[in-house]
Amino acid sequence: MSDLRSAARQALDYINEVDYGPYDDRPVKEALHAALKQPQRTLTDEVIADLWHQNGGFHHHFARAVERWLKGEK
């Protein structure tokens, strides 16, 4: 588990244990759950080369392709 995922899990566990009284902690819990559901991806040299060639070597298109890939989109 990555450091960021581990931190999100720890924060969520802590929030679940603490009584915040009238404070509505649902938005924080929902954000942490959403972060934990994100796909784990490693951007390897091979993936970068594939994305570069698929997008004709244009920097703008390449950057957007990397962004989509990191989000788990096609």
C-alpha positions in Angstrom: 0.0 0.0 0.0 1.4 3.4 -0.9 2.2 6.0 1.7 -0.7 8.2 0.6 -3.2 5.3 0.7 -1.9 4.3 4.1 -2.3 7.8 5.4 -5.9 8.0 4.0 -6.7 4.6 5.6 -5.3 5.8 9.0 -7.2 9.1 8.8 -10.5 7.3 8.0 -9.9 4.8 10.8 -9.3 7.7 13.2 -12.3 9.7 12.1 -14.5 6.5 12.6 -13.3 6.3 16.2 -13.7 9.9 17.3 -17.0 11.5 18.2 -17.1 14.9 16.6 -20.4 15.9 18.2 -22.5 18.1 16.0 -19.8 18.3 13.3 -20.8 16.5 10.1 -17.8 14.4 9.1 -19.6 12.7 6.1 -17.8 14.9 3.5 -14.4 14.0 4.9 -15.3 10.3 5.0 -16.6 10.3 1.5 -13.5 12.0 0.2 -11.2 9.5 1.9 -13.3 6.6 0.6 -13.1 8.0 -2.9 -9.3 8.3 -2.6 -9.0 4.8 -1.5 -11.1 3.5 -4.4 -8.7 5.1 -7.0 -6.8 2.5 -9.0 -3.2 1.9 -8.0 -1.1 2.5 -11.1 2.7 2.7 -11.7 3.8 4.9 -14.5 6.7 2.8 -15.9 9.1 3.8 -18.7 7.3 1.4 -21.0 3.9 3.0 -20.3 5.3 6.4 -20.9 6.8 5.3 -24.2 3.5 3.7 -25.3 1.5 6.8 -24.4 4.1 9.0 -26.3 3.9 6.9 -29.5 0.1 6.6 -29.3 -0.2 10.4 -29.2 2.2 11.2 -32.1 4.8 12.8 -29.8 2.7 15.9 -29.2 3.4 17.2 -25.7 -0.1 18.5 -25.0 -1.8 15.3 -26.2 0.8 13.2 -24.4 0.3 15.1 -21.1 -3.5 14.6 -21.4 -3.0 10.9 -22.1 -0.9 10.5 -19.0 -3.5 12.3 -17.0 -6.2 10.0 -18.3 -4.1 6.9 -17.7 -3.4 8.0 -14.0 -7.1 8.4 -13.5 -7.8 4.9 -14.9 -9.5 6.3 -18.0 -8.8 5.3 -21.6 
